[in-house]
Amino acid sequence: MFQDLRYGYRMLLRYRGLTAVAVITLGIGIGANTAIFSLINKALLRPLPVVAEQERVFAVNHTTKRGWVFTTFSYPNYRDLRDRNDVMAGLIAYEFAPANLSYDGINERVWGYLVSGNYFETLGARAAIGRLISPEEDRLPDAHPVVVISHRCWQRRFGGDPSVIGRELIVNGRGFTVIGVAPQQFIGLEVSYAPEVWFPLMMRGVIRRSAAMPQGSGKSWLEDREGGELFVAGRLKPGASPTQAEDALKTIAAQLAREHPNENEGKTIELSTPGLFGEVGRRPVMGFSGVLMGVVALVLLLVCTNLANLLLARAMDRRKEIAVRLALGASRWRVVRQLLIESLLLSMCGGALGWRLAFQLTGAAGEFKAPMALSTELNMDWRVLVFAIAITFLTSAAFGLLPALQATRPELVPALKDEAMSLGYRRSWLRGALVVAQVALSLVLMISAGLMLRGLRRSQYINLGFNPQHAVKLSVNLDLQGYDRERGEQFQRQILDRVRALPGVRAAGVGNYVPPDLHVAVLQVKIEGRPEVRGGEAPLAGSASASPGYFQALGARLLAGRDFIEQDDERSVRVAVVNETFARSFWPEQNAVNAAVGKRFSLPDRDNSLIQVVGVVEDGKYRNLSEASRPFVFTPLKQSYNGLSTVVARTSSDEASAIAAIHRELRQLDPHLPIYDAKTLSEHLELPLLPARITASMLGAFGILSLFLAAVGVFGVMSYVVNRRAHEIGVRLALGAKPGAILGLLLRQGMTPVALGVALGLIGALALTRLMSSLLFGVSPTDLLTFTGVALLLVTVALLACYLPARRAMKVDLAASLRHE
């Protein structure tokens, strides 16, 4: 083996050009696959840090007969599931908790969790120092203002000082005592979310002021069964199976549907693996990573076929060496082993380069600043290392085995005489098959890249429902700063007056939401004069609050009726502006947009009071850029106050200057108020476009690489054909054949596998590009222009790669070719 390794090393040095091409292309393929696998590893395979016996922990979800999946619960429903079940050792609840944190004169916005008292105990976590939240601290509302900080927060904000235990921090204007530091790396159950703080769930009135008392409901969150923002998970009791637990919880859900039909009718329960915010979050993440993994797997397969072609070409140069080895008594397996060792050395060098590339890619992902506390860190743990090693060995077999088997089957006598015909028909057939595979794979990658690039270009023309150009946004959370409704409305009024007076500002408004945003509120809708549909069967619509001027600042078109006015307050009739889909869904008569004005409906969080439609605004993208149209309703901010305030301004001046000016005005009104998400609306769209941009960048780079590899493969095969048929070409020319006829003959032979590869590639692309539909914006997965244009480009490049060696054949020396044998 040592002798084989030493000889293989010498062969790598001898064929330096082939070695360089092989190592670089393998490094790209293995590195890309390893980096994408690290994403899948984080989402699915890597155990949650610190969580004990994770395999017995399950997330609890609501489902309806219509196929809707809801990952959150109201507190009363969670409480009943917790207290009535006998299959869970612990049923926990947790909720996202943005908070304004003040310490040492620093004011910052941080993200954490509100958690039930059994949260840490059920997950099996132990404090790094101090203690964790206990059930006794989660019994009475607002009674225990305590906080647990993450290990990372402890190190970064407090320098790892043990005296932080017992220290008072100001959270949302109230003092909270630090009782402990969570274990290192502990993040809870959501793999993509890294909280900094944990509060008892009963402190929700302080931490989530606006959510503590739903607008108009007359109920606190402890009593309100509608809606709810609690994620629920549980640990199975010893001996209980997931199926038994799900059946038991379904029985309780059926009881709740009978006891509280308005809120729970038609709803049931299903269990799922925790993380990624339940199945709703898991599907898009896995769809995105699955597309990326498929792309990089195709790239690696293309690299392997290209290297197999290169090794076959090298076998032609080494045919005499291999024949001598066999003639001197070496077994075929002995020679195959030698050739496979050379392939393994190539793969190991490519794997080392790929590992380095994967480190750089995952490091770049970790440096990306995501909104909220979303974690983009990708860990290169032992699972990723095993994957990289496995894929390195598999690729060496994939591109080395067939050339090794073919190279060790020469016709010994012609090979020892160094005759060109010794390679035979079988090897020519194999090289043609490899070219077919290369062209097919290249076409699939190039078509995918073309669709993504066209989709990104089309994204600039997607009907967003608003105009992102020359508009800016800045957000504050007044509730978290201790503002009551009266102070909050005064602040919103003052900031609007100040912003509208700024030079260059053409329109300004305040709302609690700027589309698209995954965290949009979804509410049940009850139409006046229609039979009431209850529970899980009720129609749903997105909901947001806005001030007068909000639509103008966004650049949204009003299609019928009027905008909000200052008189739309608590003393006036409740009104709303709905979108086109809302109008057509609930009043489907002719000319529904105009007919909707004056109609009435109710929302559960508005105390079921009737709301009159006063305007219809054009449809937009509310959750993501690829969604279908959905009903949406806007209510006046004065009638549905929300402390989560985003100032939107349309400006004719420089956008950066406008952001700085609005920032100054906010600071003057309240210097202690944390300001976040200060950006242009064009920058706001970068996050929804990020998955498509990443995929398009990868596909674009790999598409260029695949085009180059396909051209190299076709060129190599044609060069081989010309060399093998030099004598035949000389004879044809000597007998009077016209050069054009011979050129056509060679081109037909070279383009035949190309044509077959294009046909197979088109079929494969038709099947595979449908999986990318969620990443395409306004472009069909079977877009004819893209398929035709990319196929013509590939055929043109392949024709050029065929033409150059064929043209060289026309300059063959007749005398030399006729003396060959």
C-alpha positions in Angstrom: 0.0 0.0 0.0 2.9 2.4 0.9 4.4 1.6 -2.5 1.1 2.4 -4.2 0.8 5.7 -2.3 4.3 6.7 -3.2 3.8 5.9 -6.9 0.4 7.6 -6.9 2.0 10.8 -5.5 4.6 10.7 -8.3 1.8 10.4 -10.9 0.0 13.4 -9.4 3.2 15.5 -9.8 3.7 14.1 -13.3 0.3 15.2 -14.5 0.2 18.6 -12.7 -2.4 20.1 -15.0 -4.9 17.3 -14.5 -4.1 17.3 -10.8 -4.8 21.0 -10.4 -8.1 20.8 -12.3 -9.2 17.7 -10.3 -8.3 19.1 -6.9 -10.0 22.5 -7.5 -13.2 21.1 -9.0 -13.4 18.4 -6.3 -12.7 21.1 -3.6 -15.6 23.2 -4.9 -18.0 20.2 -5.1 -17.1 18.6 -1.7 -16.9 22.0 0.1 -20.3 23.1 -1.2 -21.9 19.8 -0.2 -20.3 19.9 3.2 -21.5 23.5 3.9 -25.1 22.7 2.9 -25.0 19.5 4.9 -24.0 21.6 8.0 -27.3 23.5 7.5 -29.3 20.2 7.4 -27.3 18.9 10.4 -28.3 22.0 12.4 -31.9 21.8 11.5 -32.5 18.0 11.8 -29.6 15.9 13.0 -27.7 17.8 15.7 -29.2 17.3 19.2 -30.4 20.4 20.9 -27.6 21.6 23.3 -28.2 20.6 27.0 -31.8 19.2 26.4 -31.9 15.8 28.1 -33.4 12.8 26.3 -34.4 14.9 23.3 -36.0 11.9 21.6 -38.8 12.0 24.2 -39.6 15.7 23.7 -42.3 16.7 21.2 -43.9 19.9 20.0 -47.7 20.2 20.2 -49.6 21.8 17.2 -53.2 22.7 16.4 -54.6 21.3 13.2 -58.0 21.9 11.4 -60.0 19.9 8.9 -59.0 22.4 6.2 -55.4 21.4 6.7 -54.3 24.5 8.6 -51.5 24.0 11.1 -51.1 26.4 14.0 -48.1 26.1 16.2 -49.3 28.4 19.0 -52.0 28.2 21.7 -53.9 30.5 24.0 -53.0 30.2 27.7 -56.4 28.7 28.8 -56.1 25.9 26.1 -52.5 25.2 27.2 -53.5 25.1 30.8 -56.2 22.5 30.1 -53.9 20.4 28.0 -51.3 20.5 30.8 -53.6 19.7 33.7 -55.8 17.1 32.0 -53.3 14.9 30.3 -51.7 11.8 31.9 -49.1 11.0 29.2 -46.7 13.9 29.6 -44.2 14.2 32.3 -44.2 17.9 31.7 -46.0 20.2 29.3 -44.2 23.5 28.8 -45.2 26.8 27.2 -42.9 29.5 25.9 -43.4 32.7 23.9 -41.1 35.1 22.1 -40.3 38.1 24.3 -38.7 41.3 22.8 -37.6 43.6 25.7 -36.0 46.9 26.3 -33.0 46.2 28.5 -31.2 49.0 30.4 -28.0 48.5 32.4 -24.9 50.7 33.1 -26.5 53.6 31.1 -26.9 51.4 28.0 -30.4 50.9 26.4 -30.7 48.0 24.1 -33.5 45.9 22.5 -33.0 42.2 23.3 -34.9 39.0 22.5 -35.8 36.2 24.8 -38.6 33.9 26.0 -41.5 34.1 28.5 -41.5 30.5 29.8 -43.7 28.4 32.1 -42.4 27.6 35.5 -41.6 23.9 34.5 -39.7 25.0 31.4 -36.1 24.4 32.6 -37.0 21.4 34.7 -38.8 19.6 31.9 -35.9 20.2 29.5 -33.4 19.0 32.0 -31.3 22.2 32.1 -29.2 23.2 35.1 -27.9 26.7 35.8 -24.3 27.6 35.1 -24.4 29.8 38.2 -27.3 30.8 40.4 -30.6 29.0 39.7 -33.3 28.9 37.0 -37.0 29.8 37.0 -39.1 27.6 39.2 -42.8 26.7 39.2 -43.4 28.8 42.3 -42.3 32.0 40.4 -44.9 31.3 37.7 -48.1 31.1 39.7 -49.3 34.7 40.2 -49.3 37.5 37.5 -46.6 40.1 37.8 -45.5 38.8 41.3 -41.9 37.6 40.6 -39.8 40.0 38.4 -36.9 37.7 37.9 -34.8 37.0 34.9 -32.3 34.3 33.7 -29.7 35.4 31.3 -28.0 33.3 28.6 -24.3 32.3 29.0 -23.4 34.3 26.0 -25.2 37.4 27.3 -23.4 36.9 30.6 -20.0 36.9 28.9 -20.7 39.6 26.3 -22.6 42.1 28.3 -21.3 41.5 31.9 -17.8 40.1 31.3 -18.6 36.8 32.9 -18.8 38.5 36.3 -20.3 36.0 38.9 -21.6 39.0 40.9 -24.3 39.5 38.2 -26.5 37.1 40.3 -28.7 39.3 42.4 -28.1 42.4 40.3 -31.2 44.4 39.2 -31.7 45.1 35.5 -34.3 47.6 34.1 -36.5 45.7 31.7 -39.3 47.7 30.1 -39.0 50.3 32.8 -39.2 47.9 35.7 -36.5 46.3 37.8 -35.9 42.6 37.3 -33.5 40.6 39.5 -31.0 38.2 37.8 -31.4 34.9 39.5 -29.2 32.7 37.3 -27.2 32.1 34.1 -28.4 29.4 31.7 -26.0 26.5 30.8 -23.5 27.2 28.1 -25.0 26.7 24.6 -28.5 26.3 25.9 -31.0 27.9 23.6 -34.2 25.9 24.3 -36.1 24.0 21.6 -35.8 26.3 18.6 -32.5 25.6 16.8 -32.6 28.8 14.8 -33.3 31.2 17.7 -30.7 32.2 20.3 -32.5 34.0 23.2 -30.6 36.2 25.7 -33.1 36.3 28.5 -35.8 34.2 30.0 -38.7 35.5 32.1 -41.5 33.8 34.0 -44.6 33.5 31.8 -46.7 35.2 34.5 -44.6 38.4 34.0 -46.2 38.7 30.5 -48.1 41.8 31.6 -44.8 43.7 32.0 -42.8 42.1 29.1 -45.6 42.0 26.5 -47.7 44.9 27.6 -49.7 45.3 24.3 -50.5 41.5 24.3 -51.5 41.3 27.9 -55.0 42.7 27.2 -56.2 42.0 23.7 -57.8 45.1 22.2 -61.5 45.3 23.0 -61.8 41.8 24.3 -62.4 42.7 27.9 -60.3 39.7 28.9 -56.8 39.3 30.1 -54.5 36.8 28.2 -55.0 34.4 31.1 -58.8 34.1 30.2 -58.9 34.6 26.4 -59.1 31.4 24.5 -59.0 33.0 21.0 -55.7 33.4 19.3 -52.7 32.9 21.6 -48.9 33.1 21.0 -47.7 30.3 23.2 -45.6 27.5 21.7 -46.3 24.2 23.6 -44.0 21.1 23.9 -43.9 18.2 26.3 -41.8 15.3 27.5 -43.4 11.8 27.3 -43.8 9.8 30.5 -41.7 6.6 30.7 -43.5 3.9 28.8 -45.7 6.3 26.8 -45.3 6.3 23.0 -45.8 9.3 20.7 -48.9 7.7 19.2 -50.5 7.2 22.7 -49.7 10.8 23.7 -51.1 12.2 20.5 -54.3 10.2 20.9 -54.7 11.3 24.5 -54.2 15.0 23.6 -56.7 14.6 20.7 -59.2 13.4 23.2 -58.7 16.5 25.4 -58.9 18.7 22.3 -62.3 17.1 21.5 -63.5 17.8 25.0 -62.4 21.5 24.6 -64.2 21.7 21.3 -67.4 20.7 23.0 -66.9 22.9 26.0 -65.7 26.0 24.0 -67.1 25.6 20.5 -66.6 29.2 19.5 -62.8 29.0 19.9 -62.0 25.2 19.5 -64.6 23.6 17.2 -62.9 21.8 14.3 -59.5 21.8 16.0 -57.4 18.8 16.9 -53.8 18.0 18.0 -50.7 16.6 16.4 -47.2 16.0 17.7 -44.0 16.9 15.8 -40.3 17.2 16.3 -39.5 20.4 18.1 -37.5 23.2 16.5 -37.8 25.5 13.6 -41.0 27.0 15.1 -42.9 23.7 14.4 -43.9 22.2 11.1 -44.9 25.7 9.7 -41.2 26.7 9.9 -39.7 23.3 9.2 -41.2 23.0 5.7 -39.8 26.2 4.2 -36.4 25.6 5.8 -36.1 22.0 4.7 -37.4 23.0 1.2 -34.7 25.6 0.9 -31.9 23.4 2.2 -33.2 20.5 0.1 -33.0 22.6 -3.1 -29.5 23.7 -2.2 -28.4 20.1 -1.4 -29.8 18.9 -4.7 -27.9 21.6 -6.5 -24.5 20.9 -4.9 -25.1 17.1 -5.3 -25.6 17.7 -9.1 -22.4 19.8 -9.2 -20.4 17.0 -7.5 -21.8 14.4 -9.8 -20.9 16.6 -12.8 -17.3 17.0 -11.4 -17.1 13.2 -11.0 -18.2 12.6 -14.6 -15.7 15.2 -15.8 -12.8 13.6 -13.8 -13.8 10.1 -15.1 -13.4 11.5 -18.7 -10.0 13.0 -17.8 -8.8 9.8 -16.3 -9.9 7.9 -19.4 -7.9 10.4 -21.5 -4.9 9.8 -19.2 -5.4 6.0 -19.6 -4.7 6.5 -23.3 -1.2 7.9 -22.4 -0.5 5.1 -19.9 -1.9 2.2 -22.0 1.6 0.9 -22.7 2.6 1.1 -19.0 -0.5 -0.8 -17.9 0.0 -3.4 -20.7 3.7 -4.0 -19.5 2.5 -4.4 -15.9 -0.1 -7.0 -17.0 2.4 -8.8 -19.3 4.9 -9.1 -16.5 2.4 -11.0 -14.4 0.5 -8.3 -12.4 -3.0 -9.3 -11.6 -5.8 -7.0 -12.9 -6.9 -6.3 -9.3 -3.3 -5.2 -8.5 -3.3 -2.6 -11.3 -6.9 -1.5 -10.5 -5.9 -1.0 -6.9 -3.0 1.2 -8.0 -5.2 3.4 -10.2 -7.9 3.6 -7.4 -5.2 4.8 -4.9 -4.3 7.6 -7.4 -8.0 8.5 -7.6 -8.2 8.5 -3.7 -5.2 10.8 -3.4 -6.9 13.2 -5.8 -10.1 13.0 -3.7 -8.3 13.5 -0.4 -6.5 16.6 -1.7 -9.9 17.9 -3.0 -11.6 16.9 0.3 -9.0 18.9 2.3 -9.6 21.9 0.1 -13.3 21.4 0.3 -13.2 21.2 4.1 -11.4 24.5 4.2 -13.9 26.1 1.8 -16.8 24.7 3.9 -15.2 26.4 7.0 -15.1 29.7 5.2 -18.7 29.4 4.0 -20.1 28.5 7.4 -18.1 31.2 9.0 -19.6 33.8 6.6 -23.1 32.5 7.4 -22.4 32.9 11.1 -21.4 36.6 10.6 -24.7 37.4 8.9 -26.7 39.7 11.1 -30.2 38.2 11.1 -33.3 40.0 12.6 -34.6 39.2 16.0 -32.3 36.7 17.7 -32.3 34.3 14.7 -29.2 32.1 14.8 -27.2 31.7 11.6 -24.3 29.8 13.1 -23.4 26.5 11.4 -21.3 24.2 13.4 -18.7 21.9 11.7 -19.1 19.0 14.2 -18.3 15.3 13.9 -21.4 14.6 11.9 -20.3 17.1 9.2 -16.7 15.7 9.4 -18.0 12.1 8.9 -20.1 13.4 5.9 -17.1 15.1 4.4 -14.9 12.0 4.8 -17.6 9.7 3.4 -18.3 11.9 0.4 -14.5 12.2 -0.3 -14.2 8.4 -0.5 -17.4 8.0 -2.5 -16.3 10.5 -5.1 -12.9 8.8 -5.5 -14.8 5.6 -6.3 -17.4 7.4 -8.5 -14.8 8.9 -10.9 -12.0 6.4 -10.5 -13.6 2.9 -10.7 -14.9 2.8 -14.3 -11.7 4.3 -15.8 -9.6 1.9 -13.8 -11.6 -1.1 -14.9 -11.5 0.0 -18.6 -7.8 0.9 -18.5 -6.9 -2.7 -17.2 -8.6 -4.4 -20.2 -6.3 -3.5 -23.1 -5.4 -5.6 -26.1 -1.9 -6.5 -24.9 -0.1 -6.9 -28.2 -1.4 -3.7 -29.9 -0.8 -1.8 -26.6 2.8 -3.0 -26.3 3.3 -1.9 -29.9 1.8 1.5 -28.8 -0.9 1.4 -31.5 -3.6 4.0 -31.3 -6.4 1.5 -32.0 -5.7 -0.4 -28.8 -8.3 1.5 -26.8 -11.1 -0.2 -28.7 -14.8 0.5 -29.1 -15.8 -0.1 -25.5 -13.8 2.8 -24.2 -15.0 5.1 -26.9 -18.6 4.2 -25.9 -17.9 4.8 -22.3 -16.4 8.3 -23.0 -19.5 9.1 -25.1 -21.8 8.0 -22.3 -19.8 10.3 -19.9 -20.3 13.2 -22.3 -24.0 12.5 -22.4 -24.1 12.6 -18.6 -22.0 15.8 -18.4 -24.2 17.6 -20.9 -27.4 16.5 -19.2 -26.2 17.6 -15.7 -24.8 20.8 -17.1 -28.1 21.7 -18.7 -30.1 21.0 -15.6 -27.8 23.3 -13.5 -27.8 26.0 -16.2 -31.6 26.0 -16.6 -32.0 26.2 -12.8 -29.6 29.1 -12.7 -31.4 30.8 -15.6 -34.7 30.4 -13.8 -33.4 31.8 -10.6 -31.7 34.8 -12.2 -34.9 35.5 -14.2 -36.9 35.2 -11.0 -34.6 37.6 -9.2 -34.9 40.1 -12.1 -38.7 39.7 -12.1 -38.8 40.2 -8.3 -38.2 43.9 -9.1 -41.5 44.0 -10.9 -43.5 41.9 -8.4 -46.7 43.6 -7.4 -45.8 44.1 -3.7 -48.8 46.2 -3.1 -46.5 49.1 -2.3 -43.6 51.0 -3.8 -40.3 50.4 -1.9 -38.4 53.2 -3.8 -37.7 56.4 -1.9 -39.2 55.2 1.3 -37.7 54.5 4.8 -38.8 52.9 8.0 -37.8 53.0 11.7 -39.4 51.0 14.5 -39.9 51.5 18.3 -41.9 49.6 20.9 -43.7 52.0 23.2 -45.3 49.3 25.2 -41.9 47.9 26.3 -40.8 51.3 27.4 -43.8 51.6 29.8 -46.1 53.9 27.7 -49.8 53.6 28.4 -52.3 54.1 25.6 -52.7 57.9 26.2 -48.9 58.5 26.2 -48.4 56.2 23.3 -51.0 57.9 21.1 -49.5 61.3 22.0 -46.0 60.1 21.0 -47.3 58.7 17.7 -49.1 62.0 17.0 -46.0 64.0 17.8 -43.6 62.0 15.8 -45.9 62.1 12.7 -46.1 65.9 13.0 -42.3 66.2 13.3 -41.6 63.7 10.4 -44.1 65.4 8.1 -42.4 68.7 8.7 -38.9 67.4 7.7 -37.5 68.8 4.4 -38.1 66.3 1.5 -40.7 64.2 3.3 -43.7 63.9 1.0 -45.8 61.5 3.2 -45.5 59.8 6.5 -47.5 57.3 8.5 -47.3 55.0 11.5 -48.3 51.3 11.6 -47.6 48.2 13.6 -46.5 46.3 10.5 -44.7 46.7 7.2 -45.1 44.0 4.6 -43.8 41.4 3.9 -43.3 40.0 7.5 -43.8 36.5 8.7 -45.1 37.7 12.1 -48.3 39.2 10.7 -51.4 38.7 12.9 -54.1 36.3 11.6 -57.6 36.7 12.9 -61.0 35.1 12.4 -63.5 37.1 10.3 -67.3 37.2 10.9 -69.3 38.7 8.0 -72.5 40.5 8.9 -75.6 38.6 7.7 -73.7 35.3 7.2 -74.1 32.2 9.3 -71.4 32.1 12.0 -68.6 29.6 11.4 -66.8 28.7 14.6 -63.4 27.4 15.7 -61.1 25.9 13.1 -63.6 26.3 10.3 -63.8 30.1 10.6 -62.4 32.2 7.7 -59.1 34.0 8.4 -57.5 37.3 7.4 -54.3 39.0 8.1 -54.6 42.2 10.3 -52.6 45.3 11.0 -53.2 48.8 12.3 -52.2 52.0 10.5 -52.5 55.8 10.8 -53.8 58.3 8.2 -51.0 58.7 5.6 -49.7 55.2 6.0 -50.8 53.9 2.6 -49.5 57.1 0.9 -46.2 56.7 2.6 -46.0 53.0 1.5 -47.0 53.9 -2.0 -50.1 51.6 -1.9 -52.9 52.3 -4.3 -56.4 52.9 -3.0 -58.8 51.2 -5.4 -62.1 52.3 -3.9 -63.5 54.4 -1.0 -61.3 56.5 1.2 -58.2 56.4 3.4 -58.2 56.7 7.1 -58.7 60.2 8.5 -58.0 61.9 11.9 -61.6 61.6 12.8 -61.5 57.7 12.8 -61.0 57.4 16.6 -62.7 55.7 19.5 -65.7 58.0 19.4 -66.5 57.3 15.7 -67.9 54.3 13.8 -65.4 51.5 13.6 -63.9 51.4 10.1 -61.4 49.4 8.1 -59.6 49.3 4.8 -59.5 45.9 3.2 -57.5 44.4 0.3 -58.9 43.2 -3.0 -58.8 39.5 -2.0 -60.8 40.3 1.2 -63.5 42.0 -0.9 -63.7 39.3 -3.5 -63.6 36.5 -0.9 -66.5 37.7 1.3 -68.6 39.7 -1.2 -68.0 37.8 -4.5 -70.7 39.7 -6.4 -69.9 41.6 -9.6 -67.5 44.5 -9.1 -66.7 43.3 -5.6 -64.1 46.0 -5.0 -66.6 48.8 -5.2 -69.4 46.7 -3.7 -67.3 46.0 -0.5 -67.4 49.7 0.5 -70.1 50.1 3.1 -70.2 46.4 4.0 -69.6 45.3 7.6 -67.8 42.5 9.5 -66.3 41.9 12.9 -63.0 40.7 14.3 -62.7 38.8 17.7 -59.9 41.1 19.0 -62.2 44.1 18.4 -64.8 42.9 20.9 -66.8 41.6 18.0 -68.0 45.1 17.2 -69.2 45.6 13.7 -66.6 47.3 11.4 -67.5 49.1 8.3 -65.4 48.9 5.1 -64.5 52.5 4.0 -61.8 51.6 1.4 -60.2 48.9 -0.6 -56.5 48.8 -1.2 -54.7 46.8 -3.9 -53.4 43.3 -3.0 -49.8 42.9 -1.7 -47.3 40.4 -0.4 -47.9 40.1 3.3 -45.8 37.1 4.6 -43.4 36.4 1.8 -42.8 37.3 -1.9 -44.0 34.0 -3.4 -47.4 33.6 -1.5 -50.7 33.6 -3.2 -53.2 36.4 -2.5 -54.8 36.3 0.9 -57.4 38.4 2.7 -56.1 41.3 4.7 -57.6 44.1 6.8 -56.2 47.4 8.1 -57.8 49.2 11.0 -57.2 52.8 12.2 -54.4 53.1 14.8 -56.7 55.3 16.9 -59.3 52.5 17.1 -56.9 49.6 17.6 -53.9 51.1 19.3 -50.7 49.2 19.2 -47.4 50.3 20.9 -45.4 48.5 18.3 -44.9 51.6 16.1 -43.1 51.7 12.7 -42.7 55.1 11.2 -42.8 55.0 7.4 -41.9 58.0 5.3 -41.7 58.7 1.6 -39.0 61.2 0.8 -37.7 63.1 -2.2 -34.3 63.6 -0.6 -31.5 61.2 0.1 -32.9 58.1 2.0 -29.9 57.9 4.4 -30.4 61.6 5.3 -34.1 61.0 5.9 -33.3 58.0 8.2 -30.8 60.1 10.2 -33.3 63.0 10.5 -36.2 60.8 11.7 -33.8 59.1 14.1 -32.9 62.5 15.6 -36.6 63.4 16.0 -37.3 60.1 17.9 -34.3 60.7 20.1 -35.5 64.2 21.0 -38.9 62.8 22.0 -37.5 60.0 24.1 -33.7 59.7 24.4 -34.1 56.3 26.3 -36.2 54.6 23.6 -34.4 51.9 21.7 -34.8 52.3 17.9 -34.4 49.3 15.6 -34.9 48.3 12.0 -33.9 51.7 10.7 -33.6 51.0 6.9 -35.0 51.8 3.5 -37.9 49.7 2.3 -35.7 48.3 -0.4 -33.3 47.1 2.3 -36.4 45.7 4.1 -37.0 43.4 1.1 -33.5 42.0 1.2 -34.4 39.4 3.9 -37.4 37.8 2.0 -35.1 37.8 -1.1 -32.1 36.3 0.7 -32.9 32.6 0.1 -33.4 33.3 -3.6 -30.2 35.4 -3.8 -28.2 32.7 -2.1 -29.6 30.0 -4.4 -29.2 32.2 -7.5 -25.6 33.0 -6.7 -24.7 29.4 -6.1 -26.5 28.3 -9.3 -25.0 31.1 -11.3 -21.5 30.1 -10.3 -22.1 26.4 -10.7 -23.8 27.0 -14.0 -20.7 28.7 -15.4 -18.6 25.9 -13.9 -20.8 23.2 -15.5 -20.7 24.9 -18.9 -16.9 24.9 -18.7 -16.8 21.3 -17.7 -19.2 20.2 -20.4 -17.1 22.1 -23.0 -13.9 20.4 -21.7 -15.6 17.0 -21.8 -16.8 17.4 -25.4 -13.4 18.9 -26.5 -11.6 15.9 -24.8 -13.7 13.3 -26.6 -13.3 15.0 -30.0 -9.6 15.3 -29.5 -9.5 11.6 -28.6 -11.6 10.7 -31.7 -9.4 12.8 -34.0 -6.2 11.1 -32.6 -7.7 7.7 -32.9 -9.0 8.2 -36.5 -6.0 10.1 -37.8 -5.0 7.2 -40.1 -8.6 6.8 -41.3 -8.9 10.5 -42.0 -5.6 10.4 -44.0 -6.8 7.5 -46.1 -10.2 9.3 -46.8 -8.4 12.4 -47.8 -5.9 10.5 -50.0 -8.8 8.8 -51.7 -10.3 12.2 -52.6 -12.8 12.9 -49.8 -13.6 16.6 -49.5 -12.5 18.2 -46.2 -16.0 19.6 -45.7 -17.5 16.1 -45.8 -15.0 14.8 -43.3 -15.6 17.8 -41.1 -19.3 17.1 -41.1 -18.7 13.5 -40.3 -16.6 14.3 -37.3 -19.1 17.0 -36.1 -22.0 14.5 -36.4 -20.0 12.0 -34.3 -19.2 14.6 -31.7 -22.6 16.3 -31.5 -24.5 13.0 -31.2 -23.8 12.5 -27.5 -24.4 16.2 -27.0 -27.9 16.0 -28.6 -28.7 13.0 -26.4 -27.4 14.8 -23.3 -29.5 17.9 -24.2 -32.6 15.7 -24.5 -32.1 14.0 -21.2 -31.2 17.3 -19.5 -34.4 18.9 -20.7 -36.4 16.0 -19.3 -34.5 16.2 -16.0 -34.9 19.9 -15.7 -38.6 19.7 -16.3 -38.9 17.3 -13.4 -36.5 19.0 -11.0 -37.2 22.7 -11.5 -40.7 22.3 -10.1 -39.1 21.8 -6.7 -37.8 25.4 -7.0 -41.1 27.1 -7.5 -41.2 28.6 -4.0 -37.9 30.5 -4.8 -39.1 31.8 -8.2 -40.9 35.1 -8.4 -43.3 35.5 -11.4 -41.4 32.9 -13.4 -42.8 29.5 -14.3 -40.6 26.4 -13.5 -41.1 25.4 -17.1 -40.4 28.8 -18.6 -39.9 28.2 -22.4 -37.6 31.2 -23.0 -35.2 30.0 -20.3 -35.2 26.3 -21.4 -34.7 27.3 -25.1 -32.0 30.0 -24.5 -29.9 27.8 -22.1 -30.2 24.8 -24.4 -29.0 26.8 -27.4 -26.1 28.3 -25.4 -25.0 24.9 -24.4 -25.3 23.4 -27.9 -23.3 26.4 -29.3 -20.5 26.0 -26.8 -20.4 22.2 -27.5 -20.4 22.8 -31.2 -17.4 25.1 -30.8 -15.7 22.4 -28.7 -16.3 19.9 -31.4 -15.3 22.2 -34.3 -11.8 23.0 -33.0 -10.4 19.4 -32.9 -12.3 18.5 -36.1 -10.8 21.5 -37.9 -7.4 20.4 -36.7 -8.0 17.0 -38.3 -8.2 18.7 -41.7 -4.6 19.7 -41.4 -3.3 16.1 -40.9 0.0 15.2 -42.6 -1.1 12.6 -45.3 2.2 11.0 -45.6 2.7 10.6 -41.8 -0.8 9.2 -41.3 -0.5 6.7 -44.2 2.9 5.5 -42.8 1.4 5.0 -39.3 1.0 1.2 -39.8 
